[in-house]
Amino acid sequence: MEVYKTFAIESARSLPKLPDEHPCHKVHGHSFKITLTVEGEIDQTTGFVMDFSEIDTAFRPIHEIIDHAYLNDIKGLENPSSENLCRWIWKQISPSLKGLKQIEIRETESTGCIYKGK
């Protein structure tokens, strides 16, 4: 079974590897929605795959780094496309979040990406 938790962050970025005339080359902001999905068996005692507070605890240090930040200033996010942000979050959180199956980032209501690890 899968469970998920969605977090909201506000961040600015620029995508420096795009052509100068591309609008995302300039500094701009997003209200990102980040969904962490965990897969596992239902615990017969708790009835949970995972307590949502465990997902909160695992994501909190990452949230503190990327919320209200200029993403390009964060080591490893010098080119912070949503795809690269997904991979960066995976690298940060996978050691502490057992059963992590995927990370979805929505940068707008109609655009985003999903990363499922290597």
C-alpha positions, -999 to +999 in steps of 0.1 A: +000+000+000+011+036-006+006+066+016+017+102+008+021+136+023+021+169+004+042+199+015+041+235+002+072+256-002+077+291-017+111+294-034+128+315-060+151+302-087+167+308-121+176+282-146+210+294-158+216+267-184+186+279-205+191+304-232+190+341-220+157+347-238+139+318-220+117+333-193+129+307-167+165+319-172+155+350-151+149+349-114+113+338-107+093+322-079+071+292-075+046+279-049+059+243-052+038+214-040+061+184-030+045+150-024+064+122-008+050+087-013+060+058+009+052+022+002+049-006+027+027-031+045+000-021+069+011-026+105-014-048+122-012-030+155-013+006+143-032+001+110-007+024+094+018+019+066+036+049+083+025+076+106+023+108+087+043+125+115+072+103+105+071+118+070+069+153+085+099+146+107+120+133+078+111+163+055+114+191+082+152+196+077+148+198+039+118+222+043+139+245+064+166+246+037+144+252+006+114+271+019+116+309+012+151+303-003+168+312-035+174+276-046+204+283-068+224+292-036+219+257-021+248+233-027+238+208-053+210+230-067+229+254-088+206+245-117+174+239-098+150+225-124+121+206-108+138+174-120+170+183-102+152+194-071+134+160-070+167+142-072+183+164-046+154+159-022+156+121-028+193+121-020+187+141+012+157+122+025+160+085+013+184+075+041+159+085+068+125+078+052+121+040+049+099+029+020+102+061+000+087+052-034+085+085-052+087+123-050+064+145-070+070+182-075+043+204-089+056+239-098+022+249-112-013+233-113-004+219-147+033+212-146+056+190-125+077+159-124+079+126-105+111+109-095+112+072-083+149+069-075+177+054-096 
